[in-house]
Amino acid sequence: MGIEISDIVGLSKPLTRLVEVISKGVGAVSQPYLIRKKADAKAYEVHTIASALKEVADKYHLPVVFKGGEVDVWQKPEDGTLVLNHDLPVIRSNRRVDYQQRKCQHNIESITAAAAEELAGESDVSSELPDEDWISRFFRTAEDVSSTQMQELWGRILAGEIKKPRSYSLKTLDFVRNLTKDDADMLERLSKLAVSYEGWPFIPCHNDKWLADKRKIYHSHYFAAGELGAMYPTDLIYRTFRSSEINQETFIAGNILLIVDRAKITSEIELPVWKFTNIGKEILQLIKIDGDLDQIIELGRFYVRQRAVVKVADIIERLPNGLINYTNVREIHHPGKNV
């Protein structure tokens, strides 16, 4: 068993747990792993040297990084601009390896700092550490993530796994590793429309025209998500009111609750859906979903047309036992009438 960091002065329990995970993943922890460099904190300093940095970057076609009062110039492996003599192959190789290692280190520090920011507002965390194989896979992958947007995503994954181990499978890590920025943007757009029924997320597709006209979501987006593995590749059907004993169905979208009472419904109602896969379900945990009220009203009107009585409400609390407290209940009517 490795050494546990059980009490680090000045750090909350979630951040202490993060330090433990980082130490298991990379072997050592320093301040940059936990503290994101805030641009606004050094605004004057950055402004003062900005023109000088730009001049160096433009002149030598190199990335230039300002760190704690020092300028760090990273030479691109394929760029020989600063090489003024004929170095031996071993020197050129060492230079390339050094650049790659520093870039990997920078990537890991950016991701762990993003995770620290996610955990900063938490007061408690699971006493269980993430699986060591998971930690190893995470950091092996994290070192190659250079995009700021994707680093934010990986930071949220690390924070989420620390808060609740086994939230993200190894398959999901592999999935995210292969995501492009465009893929991530597309999945975020789809995720904003996620609705949950019996604990599983989906997008209602009973009205393709509404999705296209109001949200610019088309079948092509669904097919792309299916090819990635985040959604099932074919339209599916949810059978609601499938038993005469079921008098009410409920749907959840972010902080919105849809309550459908059977009323005059006499038979099973089939709802066409685009369903998220297990991987897609895990990805949804990374995205803040408030719920799309207009979309939920449109779903409610689908059931109103089936002669159900439908109400929408605002969720104010989710209890550990699965129950929900809600308020501001209002009825959904046929199109053309107020909610």
PAKOL-592519 format. One record per atom (N, C-alpha, C): x, y, z; residue in one letter. Coordinates in pm, whole numbers, padded with zeros to 5 digits, always signed. Atoms other than C-alpha are relative to their C-alpha. Layout:
XYZa
...
This chain:
+00085-00119+00000m
+00000+00000+00000m
+00088+00124+00000m
-00077-00122+00008g
+00131+00343-00092g
-00026+00090+00120g
+00015-00094-00110i
+00173+00627+00154i
-00123+00086-00023i
+00118-00084+00011e
-00155+00807+00220e
+00027+00137+00061e
-00016-00135-00051i
-00157+01181+00265i
-00129+00033+00074i
+00125-00009-00074s
-00414+01199+00540s
-00027+00138+00057s
+00022-00132-00059d
-00360+01550+00668d
+00100+00100-00056d
-00085-00103+00058i
-00219+01834+00460i
-00053+00135+00048i
+00044-00126-00061v
-00235+02166+00643v
-00046+00098-00107v
+00049-00104+00090g
-00449+02426+00467g
-00084-00052-00114g
+00078+00054+00111l
-00620+02189+00223l
-00126-00067+00052l
+00123+00068-00035s
-00979+02069+00237s
+00016-00149-00027s
-00006+00144+00023k
-01053+01697+00234k
-00001-00035-00149k
-00004+00031+00144p
-01136+01696-00142p
+00135+00031-00064p
-00130-00035+00059l
-00809+01875-00227l
+00109-00092+00053l
-00095+00097-00054t
-00617+01645+00006t
-00007-00130-00078t
+00018+00122+00079r
-00766+01350-00182r
+00061+00018-00140r
-00060-00026+00131l
-00660+01513-00511l
+00151-00015+00007l
-00145+00014-00015v
-00300+01536-00383v
+00039-00147+00007v
-00028+00144-00008e
-00311+01166-00297e
-00005-00064-00139e
+00016+00058+00133v
-00434+01079-00647v
+00114+00044-00091v
-00111-00048+00084i
-00174+01300-00818i
+00129-00072+00037i
-00124+00065-00043s
+00103+01146-00608s
+00007-00144-00050s
+00002+00136+00052k
-00008+00800-00717k
+00017-00002-00152k
-00008-00003+00146g
-00026+00910-01080g
+00133+00047-00055g
-00124-00057+00055v
+00295+01111-01122v
+00116-00008+00097v
-00110+00024-00092g
+00495+01038-00808g
+00039+00117+00087g
-00037-00117-00079a
+00537+01394-00679a
-00099+00110-00028a
+00097-00108+00013v
+00323+01700-00622v
+00066+00132+00038v
-00049-00134-00032s
+00414+02068-00633s
-00113+00099-00020s
+00104-00101+00003q
+00221+02392-00618q
-00071+00013-00135q
+00069-00017+00129p
+00151+02419-00997p
-00106-00104-00029p
+00102+00101+00023y
-00050+02098-00980y
-00136+00042+00056y
+00122-00037-00070l
-00308+02271-00761l
-00048+00140-00027l
+00036-00141+00014i
-00304+02640-00847i
+00003+00040-00146i
+00010-00050+00137r
-00427+02771-01178r
+00055+00142-00005r
-00056-00133+00014k
-00242+03076-01301k
-00108+00094-00053k
+00107-00090+00036k
-00502+03352-01307k
+00052+00120-00078k
-00045-00111+00084a
-00459+03603-01587a
-00027+00135+00066a
+00035-00129-00057d
-00637+03878-01397d
+00088+00036+00119d
-00086-00026-00115a
-00403+03842-01099a
+00131+00067-00040a
-00125-00059+00047k
-00107+03947-01312k
-00025+00084-00124k
+00039-00074+00121a
-00286+04167-01559a
+00102+00106-00038a
-00094-00107+00031y
-00047+04459-01531y
+00133-00057-00049y
-00129+00061+00034e
+00261+04238-01544e
-00005-00058-00142e
+00014+00061+00132v
+00136+04047-01848v
-00009+00108-00108v
+00016-00108+00098h
+00034+04369-02025h
+00134+00065-00031h
-00128-00068+00016t
+00379+04519-01969t
+00094-00076-00092t
-00097+00077+00078i
+00571+04233-02125i
-00061-00063-00125i
+00068+00066+00111a
+00311+04127-02385a
+00067+00027-00133a
-00059-00035+00130s
+00471+04316-02672s
+00136-00066-00019s
-00132+00063+00009a
+00815+04178-02590a
-00013-00150-00031a
+00023+00143+00026l
+00684+03821-02580l
-00043-00024-00144l
+00049+00016+00137k
+00503+03866-02910k
+00115+00016-00099k
-00113-00023+00092e
+00818+03999-03073e
+00089-00124-00007e
-00082+00121-00003v
+01017+03694-02962v
-00071-00114-00073v
+00076+00108+00062a
+00740+03456-03069a
-00005+00015-00151a
+00008-00024+00144d
+00703+03618-03411d
+00135-00017-00068d
-00133+00005+00060k
+01076+03640-03472k
+00049-00143-00019k
-00056+00135+00004y
+01158+03279-03393y
-00104-00108-00026y
+00108+00096+00025h
+00819+03114-03463h
-00005-00107+00109h
-00003+00092-00113l
+00824+02960-03116l
-00111+00034+00099l
+00092-00031-00110p
+00570+02926-02835p
+00079+00061+00114p
-00067-00067-00110v
+00669+03163-02555v
-00094+00004+00120v
+00083+00009-00118v
+00537+03111-02203v
+00060+00083+00112v
-00044-00081-00113f
+00557+03357-01912f
-00039-00070+00128f
+00026+00075-00121k
+00589+03178-01580k
+00069+00067+00120k
-00053-00049-00126g
+00632+03344-01241g
+00115+00096-00013g
-00106-00099+00015g
+00848+03627-01366g
+00110-00041-00095g
-00101+00047+00094e
+01049+03419-01611e
-00064-00033-00133e
+00048+00036+00133v
+01014+03372-01983v
+00056-00136-00037v
-00040+00136+00036d
+01022+03010-02091d
-00025-00020-00149d
+00012+00019+00144v
+01092+02948-02462v
+00009-00149-00030v
+00002+00141+00039w
+00995+02607-02596w
+00031-00011-00149w
-00033+00017+00141q
+01161+02507-02918q
-00078-00117-00058q
+00070+00106+00069k
+00951+02308-03158k
+00101-00104-00051k
-00095+00103+00046p
+01115+01974-03242p
+00039+00014-00146p
-00030-00005+00143e
+01089+02036-03614e
+00059+00135-00043e
-00043-00135+00034d
+01206+02397-03594d
+00146+00019+00040d
-00141-00020-00028g
+01578+02468-03622g
+00040+00144+00003g
-00029-00143+00009t
+01552+02847-03611t
+00110+00043+00095t
-00097-00046-00099l
+01757+02884-03294l
+00127-00082+00000l
-00120+00082+00006v
+02012+02621-03385v
+00098+00065-00098v
-00094-00075+00084l
+02313+02815-03513l
+00122-00082-00039l
-00112+00085+00040n
+02557+02528-03538n
-00052-00141-00027n
+00038+00137+00035h
+02554+02166-03644h
+00021-00090+00121h
-00009+00086-00118d
+02479+01975-03324d
+00002-00146-00040d
+00002+00144+00020l
+02533+01604-03297l
-00143-00051+00011l
+00136+00055-00009p
+02223+01385-03343p
-00048-00021+00143p
+00042+00026-00138v
+02226+01296-02973v
-00045+00129+00068v
+00040-00127-00059i
+02202+01665-02880i
-00138+00041-00053i
+00130-00033+00056r
+01915+01721-03119r
-00108-00090+00060r
+00096+00092-00060s
+01743+01413-02977s
-00034+00041+00143s
+00023-00043-00138n
+01787+01534-02620n
-00087+00125+00004n
+00079-00123+00004r
+01643+01872-02717r
-00147-00034-00029r
+00136+00041+00033r
+01339+01705-02871r
-00068-00065+00121r
+00057+00068-00117v
+01284+01481-02566v
-00031+00100+00111v
+00021-00101-00103d
+01322+01777-02333d
-00125+00082-00028d
+00119-00077+00037y
+01060+01975-02523y
-00127-00082+00025y
+00118+00084-00016q
+00816+01684-02524q
-00033-00021+00148q
+00025+00023-00142q
+00861+01619-02153q
-00056+00124+00068q
+00051-00123-00060r
+00806+01982-02061r
-00144+00028-00042r
+00137-00019+00047k
+00495+01997-02275k
-00094-00094+00074k
+00082+00096-00073c
+00358+01681-02110c
-00022+00046+00144c
+00010-00047-00138q
+00432+01825-01767q
-00097+00118+00010q
+00090-00115+00003h
+00256+02150-01854h
-00145-00046-00014h
+00136+00050+00020n
-00050+01955-01975n
-00057-00059+00128n
+00046+00063-00123i
-00074+01750-01655i
-00029+00104+00107i
+00021-00104-00102e
-00036+02056-01434e
-00125+00081-00029e
+00120-00077+00035s
-00307+02243-01625s
-00126-00079+00033s
+00116+00084-00026i
-00548+01950-01590i
-00025-00016+00150i
+00018+00017-00144t
-00484+01891-01220t
-00041+00131+00066t
+00041-00129-00055a
-00518+02265-01152a
-00149+00024-00027a
+00144-00010+00030a
-00858+02256-01328a
-00081-00089+00094a
+00069+00089-00095a
-00955+01960-01108a
-00004+00062+00139a
-00005-00065-00131a
-00844+02151-00797a
-00104+00110+00009a
+00100-00107+00002e
-01066+02441-00900e
-00141-00058+00013e
+00130+00066-00011e
-01362+02202-00940e
-00027-00045+00143e
+00017+00056-00134l
-01300+02057-00593l
+00005+00106+00110l
-00022-00104-00101a
-01231+02387-00418a
-00125+00032+00080a
+00124-00033-00069g
-01597+02445-00332g
-00063-00117+00073g
+00056+00119-00064e
-01654+02090-00203e
+00048-00009+00145e
-00037+00014-00141s
-01655+02016+00168s
+00033-00143+00039s
-00023+00140-00033d
-01645+01638+00159d
+00021-00079-00128d
-00028+00083+00115v
-01544+01356-00070v
+00002-00145+00045v
-00003+00142-00033s
-01553+00978-00084s
+00130-00038+00070s
-00121+00048-00068s
-01312+00803+00152s
+00077-00100-00086s
-00061+00097+00090e
-01236+00565-00134e
+00079+00070-00110e
-00081-00054+00108l
-00956+00639-00377l
-00042-00063-00133l
+00022+00063+00130p
-01005+00585-00751p
+00094-00120-00018p
-00080+00119+00028d
-00871+00253-00878d
+00137+00039-00056d
-00136-00036+00042e
-00493+00257-00934e
+00019-00016-00150e
-00009+00015+00145d
-00528+00125-01290d
-00065+00119-00069d
+00068-00117+00054w
-00772+00409-01356w
+00091+00123+00009w
-00090-00114-00019i
-00527+00664-01213i
+00114-00004-00101i
-00111+00013+00094s
-00242+00531-01426s
-00044+00032-00142s
+00051-00027+00135r
-00453+00535-01744r
-00029+00149-00017r
+00035-00142+00010f
-00575+00887-01668f
+00123+00085-00026f
-00117-00087+00014f
-00231+01042-01629f
+00082-00031-00124f
-00067+00031+00128r
-00084+00855-01926r
-00067+00074-00115r
+00074-00069+00105t
-00356+01010-02138t
+00007+00151+00016t
+00007-00144-00027a
-00365+01351-01971a
+00123+00074-00051a
-00123-00070+00040e
-00006+01431-02062e
+00000+00040-00148e
+00006-00033+00143d
-00102+01446-02432d
-00112+00099-00033d
+00114-00089+00024v
-00400+01682-02388v
+00047+00145+00007v
-00056-00135+00007s
-00292+02030-02504s
-00107+00109-00012s
+00106-00098+00017s
-00621+02205-02588s
-00053+00046+00135s
+00052-00053-00126t
-00740+02435-02309t
-00139-00053+00029t
+00137+00050-00019q
-01101+02328-02363q
+00001-00145+00045q
-00005+00140-00037m
-01011+01960-02343m
+00066-00020+00136m
-00060+00007-00133q
-00791+02019-02038q
-00105+00026+00107q
+00110-00026-00092e
-01097+02166-01865e
-00086-00125+00015e
+00081+00122-00002l
-01290+01852-01959l
+00067-00109+00082l
-00074+00102-00075w
-01020+01621-01823w
+00010+00035+00147w
+00000-00042-00139g
-01002+01828-01507g
-00130-00035+00069g
+00130+00035-00058r
-01374+01775-01451r
-00012-00151+00020r
+00002+00146-00015i
-01331+01400-01509i
+00076-00040+00126i
-00080+00035-00117l
-01055+01381-01247l
-00072+00039+00128l
+00074-00045-00119a
-01258+01585-00997a
-00120-00090+00026a
+00118+00085-00015g
-01568+01374-01061g
+00035-00138+00052g
-00041+00133-00045e
-01381+01047-01011e
+00046+00004+00145e
-00042-00013-00139i
-01232+01175-00685i
-00123+00013+00090i
+00121-00014-00081k
-01577+01279-00558k
-00076-00131+00010k
+00074+00126+00001k
-01731+00948-00661k
+00073-00101-00089k
-00074+00099+00080p
-01496+00667-00771p
-00094-00089-00081p
+00072+00081+00098r
-01613+00457-01068r
-00109+00078-00073r
+00092-00082+00079s
-01805+00750-01215s
+00033-00008-00148s
-00044+00001+00140y
-01599+00724-01534y
+00081-00126-00027y
-00064+00127+00032s
-01503+00390-01683s
+00125+00022-00084s
-00117-00007+00088l
-01180+00315-01866l
-00042+00019-00145l
+00052-00020+00135k
-01389+00297-02182k
-00031+00147-00026k
+00030-00142+00017t
-01501+00653-02123t
+00128+00082-00011t
-00129-00069+00015l
-01139+00766-02075l
+00051-00014-00143l
-00042+00020+00138d
-01055+00611-02412d
-00086+00081-00096d
+00092-00076+00084f
-01363+00776-02562f
+00039+00148-00001f
-00034-00142-00009v
-01269+01123-02437v
+00137+00028-00061v
-00135-00018+00056r
-00905+01074-02541r
-00007+00022-00151r
+00009-00010+00146n
-01018+01046-02905n
-00094+00111-00047n
+00089-00108+00038l
-01259+01340-02894l
+00076+00118-00058l
-00052-00126+00050t
-01183+01642-03108t
-00080+00113+00065t
+00073-00115-00054k
-01286+01992-03005k
-00139+00010-00064k
+00131-00005+00068d
-01565+01981-03268d
-00094-00107+00054d
+00082+00107-00059d
-01685+01646-03130d
-00055+00043+00135d
+00041-00042-00134a
-01694+01790-02779a
-00108+00107-00007a
+00100-00106+00015d
-01886+02097-02894d
-00135-00059-00041d
+00124+00062+00047m
-02141+01880-03075m
-00069-00078+00112m
+00058+00077-00110l
-02190+01651-02775l
-00058+00091+00108l
+00053-00094-00099e
-02237+01950-02547e
-00135+00055-00044e
+00129-00048+00051r
-02514+02083-02771r
-00109-00105+00019r
+00099+00107-00018l
-02691+01747-02765l
-00032-00021+00148l
+00019+00027-00143s
-02640+01708-02391s
-00092+00101+00065s
+00087-00103-00056k
-02819+02035-02319k
-00148-00037-00015k
+00137+00041+00024l
-03134+01864-02451l
-00033-00136+00065l
+00020+00131-00062a
-03097+01548-02241a
-00116+00001+00099a
+00113+00020-00092v
-03409+01429-02061v
+00016-00140+00058v
-00015+00130-00065s
-03410+01143-01811s
-00136-00062+00029s
+00121+00077-00029y
-03679+00874-01787y
+00043-00133+00062y
-00037+00121-00073e
-03647+00593-01532e
+00152-00011+00013e
-00144-00002-00026g
-03287+00699-01472g
+00089-00003-00123g
-00085+00007+00119w
-03172+00689-01835w
-00022+00124-00089w
+00013-00122+00080p
-03098+00996-02053p
-00027-00026-00148p
+00034+00009+00141f
-03235+01050-02401f
-00038+00139-00049f
+00054-00122+00059i
-03345+01324-02640i
-00131-00038-00069i
+00127+00030+00069p
-03715+01315-02739p
+00010+00043-00146p
-00008-00034+00143c
-03736+01304-03119c
-00136-00018-00067c
+00134+00013+00056h
-04113+01290-03165h
-00033+00115-00093h
+00024-00117+00085n
-04092+01632-03332n
+00133+00047-00057n
-00128-00036+00063d
-03788+01651-03561d
+00001+00145-00047d
+00007-00137+00051k
-03910+01980-03702k
+00029+00101+00111k
-00027-00090-00111w
-03905+02145-03360w
+00149+00004+00030w
-00144+00005-00027l
-03548+02026-03298l
+00079+00078-00104l
-00072-00068+00108a
-03437+02157-03637a
-00025+00151+00001a
+00035-00143+00009d
-03623+02489-03632d
+00042+00078+00123d
-00022-00073-00125k
-03579+02581-03266k
+00140-00016+00059k
-00130+00025-00062r
-03246+02425-03169r
+00110-00035-00101r
-00100+00030+00104k
-03069+02359-03502k
+00068-00135+00025k
-00048+00137-00020i
-03031+01992-03409i
-00063-00088-00106i
+00049+00081+00113y
-03057+01751-03701y
+00042-00146+00020y
-00037+00141-00007h
-03034+01378-03760h
+00150-00021-00020h
-00144+00013+00023s
-02676+01433-03876s
+00077+00008+00132s
-00065-00008-00131h
-02581+01532-03519h
-00017-00132+00075h
+00028+00126-00067y
-02746+01220-03385y
+00084-00114-00059y
-00080+00104+00065f
-02571+00998-03642f
+00147+00014+00041f
-00139-00023-00038a
-02236+01160-03555a
+00025-00048+00143a
-00013+00047-00138a
-02292+01094-03184a
-00004-00152+00007a
+00008+00145+00005g
-02385+00737-03271g
+00130-00061-00048g
-00128+00050+00050e
-02063+00687-03468e
+00108+00010+00106e
-00098-00016-00107l
-01864+00817-03172l
-00021-00104+00111l
+00032+00095-00105g
-02042+00575-02937g
-00071+00062+00119g
+00067-00068-00110a
-02220+00833-02720a
-00151-00023-00001a
+00142+00026+00011m
-02568+00745-02849m
-00021-00129-00080m
+00030+00120+00078y
-02733+00434-02988y
-00022+00041-00145y
-00001-00042+00140p
-02708+00436-03369p
-00135+00002-00071p
+00132-00001+00064t
-03081+00389-03438t
-00102+00060+00096t
+00108-00054-00083d
-03398+00560-03317d
-00061-00114+00082d
+00062+00098-00088l
-03556+00380-03024l
-00136+00051+00046l
+00133-00036-00049i
-03898+00381-02861i
-00006-00025+00151i
+00032+00022-00140y
-03982+00435-02495y
-00149-00027+00012y
+00140+00037-00020r
-04304+00260-02401r
-00046+00055+00134r
+00051-00060-00122t
-04483+00478-02149t
-00146-00041+00023t
+00133+00051-00039f
-04801+00385-01962f
-00020-00141-00056f
+00005+00134+00059r
-04722+00030-02067r
-00084-00098+00082r
+00089+00082-00083s
-04934-00106-01783s
-00117+00085+00046s
+00120-00074-00045s
-05286-00010-01680s
+00014+00046+00145s
-00022-00038-00140e
-05152+00016-01325e
+00084+00128+00014e
-00082-00121-00004i
-04924+00307-01419i
-00090+00121-00025i
+00086-00118+00012n
-05112+00630-01357n
+00078+00130-00019n
-00080-00122+00015q
-04822+00872-01377q
+00140-00034-00051q
-00137+00010+00048e
-04496+00908-01570e
+00070+00133+00028e
-00075-00122-00027t
-04222+01156-01481t
+00128+00004-00083t
-00122-00025+00077f
-03935+01305-01682f
+00077+00113+00068f
-00085-00101-00062i
-03640+01510-01555i
+00097+00055-00104i
-00096-00066+00087a
-03435+01764-01751a
+00069+00109+00081a
-00069-00097-00083g
-03177+01943-01539g
-00079+00028+00127g
+00077-00039-00118n
-03377+02135-01279n
-00150+00008-00027n
+00140-00005+00040i
-03711+02081-01453i
-00061-00140+00012i
+00074+00126-00015l
-03965+01808-01368l
-00126+00006-00084l
+00122+00013+00078l
-04236+01697-01610l
-00083-00113+00058l
+00090+00098-00062i
-04533+01516-01452i
-00115-00027-00096i
+00105+00038+00095v
-04767+01327-01685v
-00098-00095+00068v
+00105+00083-00059d
-05092+01196-01535d
-00082-00067-00110d
+00069+00079+00102r
-05277+00925-01726r
-00128+00067-00049r
+00127-00066+00037a
-05614+01106-01722a
-00080-00088-00094a
+00084+00073+00095k
-05792+00986-02038k
+00079-00092-00093k
-00079+00094+00081i
-05507+00779-02183i
-00049-00143+00029i
+00056+00135-00018t
-05640+00427-02240t
+00094-00111-00045t
-00092+00103+00047s
-05343+00250-02398s
+00144+00051+00006s
-00143-00033-00003e
-04965+00245-02414e
+00034+00113-00098e
-00046-00109+00085i
-04795+00557-02556i
+00147-00024-00035i
-00138+00019+00045e
-04479+00515-02764e
+00065+00136-00027e
-00074-00125+00015l
-04227+00800-02742l
+00130-00027-00076l
-00127+00018+00074p
-03954+00808-03013p
+00112+00078+00067p
-00111-00065-00071v
-03614+00887-02862v
+00133-00030-00068v
-00141+00024+00026w
-03244+00923-02931w
+00062-00028+00136w
-00043+00042-00134k
-03094+00732-02641k
+00152+00003+00014k
-00143-00001-00030f
-02752+00789-02484f
+00046-00139+00043f
-00059+00125-00044t
-02523+00490-02431t
+00057+00017+00141t
-00066-00009-00130n
-02341+00411-02106n
+00108+00107-00001n
-00105-00101+00011i
-02049+00621-02226i
-00063+00139-00007i
+00068-00129+00011g
-02285+00902-02324g
-00055+00045+00134g
+00055-00032-00132k
-02447+00885-01981k
+00108+00054+00092k
-00111-00049-00082e
-02108+00929-01815e
+00045+00138-00045e
-00040-00130+00053i
-02024+01219-02044i
-00094+00109+00049i
+00098-00098-00045l
-02345+01394-01936l
+00035+00056+00139l
-00038-00046-00133q
-02202+01417-01583q
+00098+00116-00006q
-00101-00104+00015l
-01938+01655-01718l
-00059+00134-00043l
+00062-00119+00060i
-02185+01906-01856i
-00112+00050+00091i
+00105-00059-00083k
-02402+02143-01654k
-00127+00010-00085k
+00126+00003+00074i
-02759+02080-01770i
-00109+00061+00087i
+00106-00067-00074d
-03022+02324-01647d
-00137-00047-00043d
+00129+00039+00056g
-03296+02185-01868g
-00052+00107-00095g
+00054-00091+00102d
-03457+02339-02175d
-00152+00004+00018d
+00141-00008-00033l
-03800+02459-02065l
-00088-00010-00124l
+00081+00007+00121d
-03932+02510-02419d
-00008-00143-00053d
-00001+00139+00046q
-03828+02157-02510q
-00091-00086+00088q
+00083+00078-00091i
-03997+02015-02198i
-00148+00030-00023i
+00140-00035+00031i
-04317+02204-02278i
-00045-00070-00128i
+00034+00069+00125e
-04306+02059-02631e
-00023-00149+00026e
+00020+00140-00037l
-04265+01708-02482l
-00132-00016+00074l
+00126+00007-00074g
-04553+01779-02244g
-00120+00006-00093g
+00112-00014+00093r
-04778+01884-02531r
-00020-00126-00085r
+00014+00130+00067f
-04704+01551-02702f
-00098-00087+00079f
+00089+00081-00083y
-04877+01384-02407y
-00138+00065+00017y
+00131-00067-00005v
-05150+01649-02388v
-00085-00043-00118v
+00074+00043+00120r
-05244+01549-02742r
-00049-00144+00012r
+00047+00136-00026q
-05279+01193-02612q
-00107-00003+00109q
+00107-00019-00099r
-05535+01330-02360r
+00049-00024+00143r
-00053+00004-00137a
-05304+01326-02055a
-00013+00139+00063a
-00011-00127-00073v
-05294+01596-01788v
+00147+00016+00037v
-00145-00016-00012v
-04941+01737-01784v
+00033+00127+00076v
-00045-00116-00078k
-04767+01967-01538k
+00153+00006-00005k
-00144-00021-00006v
-04418+02116-01526v
+00031+00071+00131v
-00036-00058-00130a
-04236+02213-01204a
+00151+00022+00006a
-00142-00028-00021d
-03902+02345-01080d
+00053-00086+00115d
-00061+00084-00103i
-03681+02103-00886i
+00082+00087+00094i
-00076-00079-00097i
-03545+02255-00565i
+00094-00086+00085i
-00086+00087-00080e
-03389+01950-00399e
-00014-00145-00046e
-00001+00144+00030r
-03288+01592-00482r
+00047-00072+00125r
-00032+00068-00125l
-03291+01366-00178l
+00077-00129-00025l
-00081+00123+00017p
-03052+01071-00122p
-00082-00123-00034p
+00084+00119+00025n
-03343+00825-00137n
-00065+00002-00138n
+00052-00008+00135g
-03423+00935-00492g
-00123+00088-00016g
+00117-00088+00007l
-03722+01153-00404l
+00042+00142-00037l
-00027-00135+00049i
-03748+01507-00540i
-00097+00098+00065i
+00084-00110-00045n
-03876+01826-00383n
-00010+00103-00113n
+00018-00094+00111y
-04024+02069-00634y
-00104+00105+00035y
+00091-00112-00024t
-04220+02392-00657t
-00043+00060-00133t
+00044-00075+00119n
-04392+02629-00901n
-00062-00093-00105n
+00067+00094+00091v
-04618+02364-01055v
-00099+00075-00087v
+00098-00061+00091r
-04807+02478-01365r
-00036-00100-00110r
+00051+00097+00097e
-05018+02292-01617e
+00038+00040-00142e
-00029-00021+00142i
-04926+02251-01984i
-00127-00026-00080i
+00121+00012+00080h
-05206+02305-02231h
+00035-00024-00146h
-00022+00015+00144h
-05249+02263-02606h
+00075+00120-00053h
-00069-00113+00060p
-05036+02482-02833p
-00096+00117-00021p
+00082-00119+00016g
-05162+02838-02848g
-00053+00052+00131g
+00043-00045-00132k
-05253+02848-02480k
+00124+00016+00088k
-00109-00019-00093n
-05034+02955-02191n
+00026-00130+00075n
-00035+00118-00079v
-04846+02695-01990v
-00083-00004+00128v
